[in-house]
């Protein structure tokens, strides 16, 4: 009964509200920023390699890796499998579209997080996110607290349950797998390993993710390329079907909740989180000379996630010679596709990849949660409180492993949708400072300078905590 209610709510949100809101906001920001995600792509790659001016501060690259750790996860494998099995080839096109226009939304929200970030008196660093720009610019702490609560439920609850379920599901093809007990055993092991990491705090999370994510993503893309090269003859047909099935409007309007468009948008948003309000929490921690630098870096993260990692999964599956089918949704399709190409080693590789993806997703998610808890309490929570909270978060990871695929995905979609419903209208209202900062940055770059930001340059004197 609960599962049916959550499924109905998910279908309603993505059929009547979020599709319109996501596309409208993305298109609006794309035009207002003069297509920043395309014209400043080269600049975003340059900025990500900059070192922080202060020794020991969080760099743009480290902040990028934390946000990418959360974005690049089990959803990039199992989520894409689900999208093409249930929505067909055309789901890939809509996933791409959401990423392309969502890059502008990601730029705006992360630039705002930098503009309105707070100085940490203990470390000299900074912190922030949607809660802080909502309170600073809209003067609405109740709305900011509501967003923080929604974020905690989404990341410590829905997203971590999905990651846990996805990981255990990759073991379903092995002979030792018992549906009654194996998911719970794997859930327990995963909870214990993640617990060891997160009890070390945010510094350990940054260190671990910045080390594991590049290796994990690079190896995964390499394997996908090998599959594509081995089946290069199928590539033209795959690309053709992606575009033709994406515009099968008769199928879309006949049953939108099961269409390529809806599954592409759902899984695209779940994967890259553009406009959801998650990445700004990591973006605010970066030590940069100008807020736009981190906006560009987080914009790049959306493309890394969807146009690179998710596309790698899609082509790896669709070029494997195994046709997607609803009965194979999730891990089974991935396992079968890789087994068809590499034999017995294929499923083993995916299992290893899923272990790494799940691990980085879980610790990246809990990094965001720490920031939200700090905001709600008004200070850094006590050590005793955080230990108790993290134990509960680990219990959720354990529980998620034993649930059904429909329940965990629909719950995550609903909670993520609620975050987007709060954050997207807010960043539309607050877009002006981010757009002014972009103009200021562009002017300084044209003058041959390394851009440096002051709040009064865009008329925000005395309205920010960090940039005065």
N, C-alpha and C positions, 0 to 999 in steps of 0.2 A: 504493500500500500504506500509506504513512504517513498519507495523507489519510483512508483508511478507518478506521485505528486511532484517529485523533483524533476522527473523527465518532462512532465507537462509544463512546468515553470520554465525549464531550459528552452523548450521549443518555442514558448511564447516570447521569451526575452530575445532570442536570436531571429525569430521570424518577423516580429513587429516593431522592435525597438532598436536593438544593438546594430543590426545590419545598416539601418539608416544612419544612426549616430556615428558609427565608426567610419563609414565612407564619407559622410558629410564633413566630419571634423578633419579627416585626412586630406580631403580635397581642399577645404578651406585653408588649412595651414600650408599646403603645397603652394597655393597661389599667393598667400600672404608673405611667404618666405621667398617667393620667386624661385620655386623648385630647388630649395636648399639641398635636398637629398641627392640631387643630380649634379648641380653646378659646383658644390663644395665637397664632393666625394674625395677628390685628391687631397684637399686640405685636411679632411678628417683622418686620412691615413697618415699624413705628416704629423698631426697633433698627437696621435696616440703613442708616438715614440718619444715624446718629450719627457724629460726627467722633472720631478717636482723641484721647485726652487729650494725648498727646505729639506734638509737631510732627514730621512726617516719618515717623511710624510707619505700619505697614500698617493700614488701616481695615477695618471689617467689610465694607464694600462692596467693597473691593479683594480681600479674601480670598474673598468670594462670587463675584466675577468670575473669579478663577483656577479655583475649583472648577467654576463653571458653564462656563468655557471648555473644561474637560476633558469635562464631561457633555454640553454642547450641541455636538454635532459631526456628522460625516457619518452616524453611526448614527441621528440624529434624522430624516434624510431616507431614506437607503437602507435602514437597519435597519427602519424602520416599513413601508416598501414590501415588504421581504422578509417581514415578519410577516403582513401582510394577504394577500399573494400565496400564501403557503404555509399559513397558519393560518386565513385567512378573516376576516370582519368581527369575529367574536367575540374575536380576539386583542387588539383595542383595549380591551375591558372588562378583561381580565386584566392588561394593562399599567397601566390606571388603578388597579386594586386593589393591585398591587405598590407603586405610588407612594404611595397613601393610607396603607397600613399601614407602608410603608418610611420615611415621614417621621419616625415615632417612632424607628426604628432610627438614622436619620441624626442625629437630635437627640442620642441617647445617645452615639454614637461621637464626635461633634464636641465635646460638652461634656466628655467624658473627655479628649480631646486638649488642651483648654484647661486642665483641672485639672492634668494631669501634664506640661505643656509645660516646656521648659527656657529659661533666660535666655541670650541671646547676648551674651557679654561684649564682643564687637567692636563691635556696633551698638547694644546696649541693648534690642534687640527680643527676639523669642522664636521658637522653633521646636519641633516635636513631631509627634505622630501615633501610630498604633497601636504602632509599635516601642517608643516611649517609655512608653506606658501599660502595655504588656505587661511590660516590664522593671521599671518602678517598682512596679506593683501585684501582679504575679504572680512577680516575681523570677526570670524565666526569659529570660536573654539568648539562649540557643539558639533558643527559639521566636520571639523578636523578630527575630533574624537571618534565620530561615526566612521570616518574613513579608516582611521587606525584600527578600530575594532574589526571592520570588514577585511582589512589586510591580514590581520592576525588569523581570522577564521579561514581565509583563502589559502595562505601559505603554510601555516602550522597545521591546518586541517585539510581542506580539499586537495591542494596540490601535492602535499606530502603523502596523502592516501593514494593518489594516482601513481606517484613515483614508486611507492612500495608495492602496489598491485602489479604495475607493469614489470617490475623487476622479477617478482616471483613467477609471473606468467611465462617468462622466457624459459623456465625450467620444465614447463609442462610437456615438452617433447621428449624428456629423458625417461628412461625406464624406471628410475627410482621414484618418480613423481607420484604422490598420492594426494588427490584433490582434498581429502579430508584433513590431512596433517601437514603436508609439505609447505603450503602457503604460510602457515603459522610458524613453522620452524624458521623459514627464510625471513619472515617478518621480525622474529625475535633477534636473529643474528644481525640483521640490518639495523635495528633499533640500537643494539649494543655498540656497534661500530660507530654509528653516527653520534651516539651519546658520548663516546670517548673523545671525539673531535670537538663537539660543541661545548663541552665543559671547559675547554681551554679558552673560550671567548672569541671575540671578533678578530683579533690579530691572527690567531691560528687559522681561522676560516679564510682570511685573505691570502695567507701564505700557501695553504693547501690548494685552493682553487686556482691561484695564479700559476701553480706548477702543473697541475693535472689537466686543466681545460685545454691548453694548446695541444698537448700530446694526444689527448683523447679525440679532439675534433679532427686533427690532422690525419691520424691513422684511419679514422672512420671514413673521411672523404676519399682517402687513397684507395680503400677497398671498394668503395662505390665506383670510382673511376675504372678500376680493374674490371668490375662487372660490366660497365658500359662498353669498354673496349672489346671485351670478349664477345659481346652481343651487339656490336656496332650496327649490324644490319637491321636491328629492330628499332634503332633510335628514331629514324624519320617517321615511322608509323606511330611510335609513342608520342612524339611531339605533335604530330597531326591530330591524334585523338584527344590530347590535352586541350587543344584549342577548339576543336569541333564540338566536343562534349561539354565544354564550358559554356557554350552559347546555344545549348539545346533548351531554348526557352519553354518549349511545350512541356518538357519533363520538369523544368524548374517550377513553373506555375501550376502544374498538375499536382505536385506534392512537394512544396518547398522544404518542409522539415526533413526530408530525406534526399534533398537535391545536392548536386555537386557544389552549388553556390554556398549553401548553408554549411556543409561540412568543411569546405575550403576556408570559409571565414572563421568558423569555430576553431578549427585546428591551427589556422594561421595565427589567430589572436592568442590562443593558448600557448603557442610556441614562442612568438616574438614579444608579446605583452605590450606592444606599442600603444600608448594612451591609457593603459590600465593604471599606471601610477606606482609601479613597483621599482623599475630601474632608477627613478630619481633618488631613491633612498641611498643607493650606492653612488650615484653621480655626485651627490652633495659632499661626499667624503673626500673627493679628489682635491689635491692642492694644485690649482691652476691660476694663471695670471688673469684669466678672463672667463666668465661663465660660458660663453659660446664655445670655447674649446671642449668643454665636457658635453655640451649639447651635441656637438659634432661626433664625439666619440661614442655616445650612446646611440646616435643615429646609425653609426657603423655597426653596432652590435645587432640591430634589427636585421641588417642585411647578412651579417655572418650567420645568424641563426636560421633565417628563412630561405634566403636566396642561395646560401651555401649548404648548410647542414640538412635542412628539410628537403631541398631539391636533390641533394645527394641520395637521401633515403628514397625519395619518389622514383628517381631514375634507376636506382639499384633494384628496386622491386619490380618496376614496370618493364625493365630490360632483362629480367631474369628468365623470361620464358614461361613464368607461372602467371596465369590470368587472375586478377583480383576477384574475390567472391565474398559475399556477406558472411558465409559460413567460416571464413578464414580470418575475420577481423582481429586486429591486434597482433600479438606475438606469433601466433601460428603461421600467418602469411609470411612474416619476416623469416622465420625459421625455414619454411618450405622453400622460399625463394633462394636463400643462401645455400641450402642443401642441394638445390638443383644445379647451382653453379660450381660450388666448391666441394660437394660431397659432405662427409661427416664433419669436416673441420668448420664448415659454414655456421651451423648452429652454435658451435663452441665459441666462435669469434663473437657472434651476436650476444651471447650470454656474458662474455667478458666486457664487451662494450656497454651493455645494459647495467652491469655492476658499477662501472665508472660513471656512467651518465646519472644513475640514480643517486650515487653518493654525492656528486657535486651539486646536483639539483637540491637535495635535502639540506645540505649545509648552507648553500646559497639562499634558500628560502628562509631558513632560521636566522640568517644575518639580517634580513629585512624585518623580521618579527621583533628582534631586539630593539631596533630603532623605534618601532611603533609603540612598544611597551614603555620605552623611555619617555616618549611624548605624553602618553596617557597619564603616567605617574607624575610627570613634571620634573623628574630627576632620574639618575641612573638607579634602577631598582636594586634592592638589597641582594646580596649574594644568595641568601636563603630563599628569597622569592624566585630568583632566576633558576635556581636548582630545581625548585618545585615545579615551575612552569615547564622547564625542559624535560623533566620526567614525564609530565603529561603529554608533551609533544612527541616523546618517544613512544608512549602508549598508543597515540594516534597512528604513528607509522606502523606499529605492530598490528593494529586493528585493520588498517587499510589493506594489508596483504591478503586478508581472508575474505574480502568483500567481492561482489560481482562487478564485472567490467562496466555494465550500464550505470550502476549506482555511483561508482567512484568518478567516472567521467562526467556524468550529469551534475553531480554535486560540485565538482571543480568548475564546470562551465557556469553554473548559476552564481557561485561566489565571486568568480572572476568578473562576471557580467555586472554584479553589483558594484564592484570597485570601479569599473569603467563608467557606469552610470553616474557616479559621483565625480570622478576625476576629469572626464572629457568636457562636460559643461564648464567646470572650473577653469581649465586651461584655455578654453575659448574666451571666457570672461577676462582672464588675466594675460592674454597673449601680448598686449601692448609692450610691457617691459622687455619681454623676450625678443620681440621684433626690433625694438629700439636698440637692444644690446647687439643684435645681429648687424644692424646698420653701423653701429659704432665699431664693431670688430672689423667689418669689411673696409671701412674708411682707413683704419689704422694699418691694415694689411696692404692696402693700395699705396699708402705712404711709405711702405717698406719697413714698418715697425713690427716688433713682437707685441701684439696687443696687450694692453694693461687696462683693467677696468676700475672705474670709480663710480659709485652710485649716482653722484650728482651729474655725471656725464649724460645720463638719460632721465634726469629729473626726479631721482629717487633719494635725494639727500635726506639723511636722518631716518629713512624708512627701512634700512637693512642693518643687520647686526655685524656683517663681515666686511662690507665693501666701502665703508665711509672713510 
